[in-house]
Structures are given as structure tokens and as C-alpha cells.
Amino acid sequence: MDGDREAMEFDVVIVGAGPAGLSAAIRLKQLAREAAREVSVCVVEKGSEVGAHILSGAVLDPRGLDRLIPDWKERGAPVHTPVSGDRFALLTRRRAFTLPTPPEMRNHGNYIISLGNLCRWLAAEAEALGVEVYPGFAAAEVLFGEDGAVAGIATGDLGVNRDGTPGPNFQRGVELHARQTLFGEGCRGSLTKELSARFDLAGDSEPQTYGLGIKELWEVDPAVHRRGSVLHTVGWPLDSATYGGSFLYHLEDNQVAVGLVVGLDYHNPYFSPFEEFQRFKTHPAIAPVFEGGRRIAYGARALTEGGYQSVPRLTFPGGALIGCGAGFMDVPKIKGIHNAMASGMAAAEAVSDLLAADGGATEAAGYRARLEASWVLPELRAARNIRPGFRFGLWAGLLHAAVDTYILRGRAPWTLKHHRDHEETFPAKRCHAIDYPKPDGKLTFDRLSSVFISNTNHEENQPGHLRLGDEGRAISVNYAQFAAPETRYCPAGVYEVGEEEGADGPRLQINAQNCVHCKTCDIKDPTQNITWVVPEGGGGPNYPNM
């Protein structure tokens, strides 16, 4: 695109206003204040506002918040619902059997929250310290200096037509130059993916493995609401070979968050995580919670499940990875917020030392050592074998997890390996089709009505942000060999295969305006033919309090 871009200079630029990015920004300003130094910090966020793209269960372990802002209660953080009780259950088609709650899943002292609302509050705290927060600006390009080090980012151009030409409202993106750039894009960030390839960040780690989390927020009858109650389940509707589980969290104001997380290493291309989630709500132990209730929000997001052995090299010349994009989720705990916040703080401290030294170094080498000295990496190391143990199925996985937790206590003298999720999809001829029931519009719903209440919107006349490396492969491979799995694994109805009158055969239709930015297609496509890149800033879902 012709035309010079305006440039702005900062000490630190942070990509993503999630818990990691905002914690890093706040910590940088705290350290600068303590040292009586000036450090300029900018946070860019692709959502239309902070929190618009944030989705999590979520049960918060408050350790990260305690360390970042010890007086958060007095300062009015939106953390109001302490966990009052835990239950862990095994579901069959008709029954629910209570199991002992594993130590990692016990939530005494934790809180049920809206992570989106917490991020909005953290952004206000950051701005009060002098951080510049810019929502609605998508970081679309990594900038590199002549020495090959990261030198900042550029935001995407606005007002570009579908064919790539400038439209009537065209506005060139802005270059944000920085001495250090922290990437907190969340799971499978497009710039993180580019940096990983350029600097071979994952060269000495196991492949990352992923899950897809689908969530709804309901307003329920006060008679069935149990504020602070937490339920996790395994088993039905998933078969014993498919990793995953559900959650029900009772928040304040008669609201209940319900969700299903499915490992993206499942085999059957006919499997639909969205339809399995809708089916889950019909279980006799689950459906009564929602009788007479009202669904008020919907969303979906991929999450990292690889744990300790999949954490990549975290630093590179000019920057570092923080948060879920670096893989700090603790899968047995089903939590990542506290680790994301801790990673942001650790990176901020390492970057602060680097800036203060002013010795010409470009890599915040002390970052990983700080994570080793915190709870983050020791916690992940102790839990490293639990998720890969489920490759042998639910029953073997539960037995292995019990042995690893109660007997070996996370100190097994071995580390199990991971696989690449997209390589686990079987050809359609090896699998059976799944006949999912039609939605009733009261308890179960279709994808398009779900996307509607996610408030998803994209400018339609813009270049597609879901890009095919080879358009023909969508039919010759995905459709012919795998029965077009993208039409089922996408929780937003983005992909359809149809035939046009007079056409030579079927074609893939991409409804990019439906995309909720979950990144599943970028992860699960069998031949890695789909690449997700950022659309125009401000596009995507607008989650109110997810």
C-alpha cells in the first residue's frame, strides 16, 4: 500500500489488552515510579473496546492479582463471587456420578468472575498510571530493525476494499516503534505465529496442543441459582477417546456460565464441538438449571493445553511472548489467568532491568528465570504429564492422572510427549457420521443465532482475514478426504460447502463476517491450509461480560 505511515515512539509496546498485557503495562509503570524514571508504555487491542474479545470460564486464582495490586478489593476490582463449593462429576447419558475432586481442581479461596470485566478494570488502572491504551487497533505487522531485531509493530490499514485497493474512508496504519515489544495476543496469535517461525522459538519444545472452549452465559431462575457453586464434568456427551469436559459456574445476579472444552486432537472429522456442547445441556442433571432461563451471551475461543513441555523460547531480540500465547495455561487446574498475569509481571521486570541498564542488549534474558522462580513454571512442570496421559482414553487418563497426582506428586522421572492436533484427524472413510438433534430454540440453539448474540461484526467490504494457501485443496483434500471438517469444527458457521448452478463442482464458501476469532481453523485444518490474520481493527465479537 502506497503512502508513508505515521510513526510513534515508545519504550515498550504491548500487543493485546488481556490479563498478561495489562499486567505487564501496570508493572512497568509501577517499577518506573519506584525508580523515579520515565518509561512510556502503549497497549494496542484489536477489539472495539478492552474486553470485547476476552472470553474465559472463569474461575480466578487471585495470586496474580494479589501481587499486582494488593489492595484490589478496596480499589473496586469486579471480583465479587468467592467459590462456595466444588463438585466433580462423571456423566453417562442419563446419570451423573460424583467423583473425588482432584487437588488441582479445588477452588477454595478462588473467585468466579467475568474476565472481560476484570480486563476493563485493569485497563483503567493502567491508564491511571499513564499507560496509553488503544482499543480498536489491530497489530497487523511486526517491524524489524536493520539488525533483525523486533522494532515494534504496525497497526492495520483501515478502509481497504475487498480487492485490496484504498476505499473512500481509507486510513493508513500507524507504526509503533519500541525498544521492547511484548506479544500478549492470546492463543494462536498471528504475530506470535510469525515470530515463532522467524526465530524458531518452538525448536526445542514439544508441539503445542490446543482445546476449543465454547461458552454461554445464562440468566436463570433464582430458585436454581447457587451463587459461588462450581461444577466440572467429564464423560458424556464425549466418547472415551475424546479429551474434554464441561463447567457450570454460578456468578452473581442469577447468572450461570456454562461451557464445554474439547481437545482439538479428536479424530472424527464429523465431530462438531458446537453440537456436542448443545447436546451436553440436555443432560438430566444439567437441563433443570436452565429451565425458564434466558441465554444472554455466547462465544468461543481456542486455548493452549500443551503445558510445560510446549512452552517455547520466550524471548528474542527486541521482544518477548507473554500470556496464553506462550502456553501458560494449567490444564489440570483449568486456569490460566493467574499465570498470564504472572508472566506479564515477570516480563515487565526483565524488560525494566534491560531498559535501566541501557547497555545495548536487545533481549530480556532474565524473563524465564523469573518464571522459574515464581509459581508459574514449577506449577506447569508438576502437571506436565496429566494432559498427554489422556491420549490413551478417558479411563486410562483418569487412572494415570490419579497416580501422577497422589503417588508421584508430579515428580515422575519422565515427560510425556505431544502431537500436532491437525495430524490427528482421520480420513472420513475411517469414521462414522454423527446425527445431531435439531435445536429447540429454548435450551439448544444453532450457530447463527449464537453468533448473533456474540455481537460479532466485520466490515464486509474488506480483504478476507481467513486465507487459503491453496483454494483447490479445500475441495480436493478437505472435502474429498475429510468430509470438510471446517464446516463442523468452526463454532460460528464461517465455512460452508455448496454447489452453484453451472459450477463444475462443490466450492468452499467462507462467511468471514461470522468469525468470532477463536482460531480453531488455523489450528485444526488437516493440511494447515487456512491462515487466520487480523481483520480491520474493531471487528469481531463484542462480548459484554464474558
Disulfide bonds with the S-S distance in Angstrom:
none
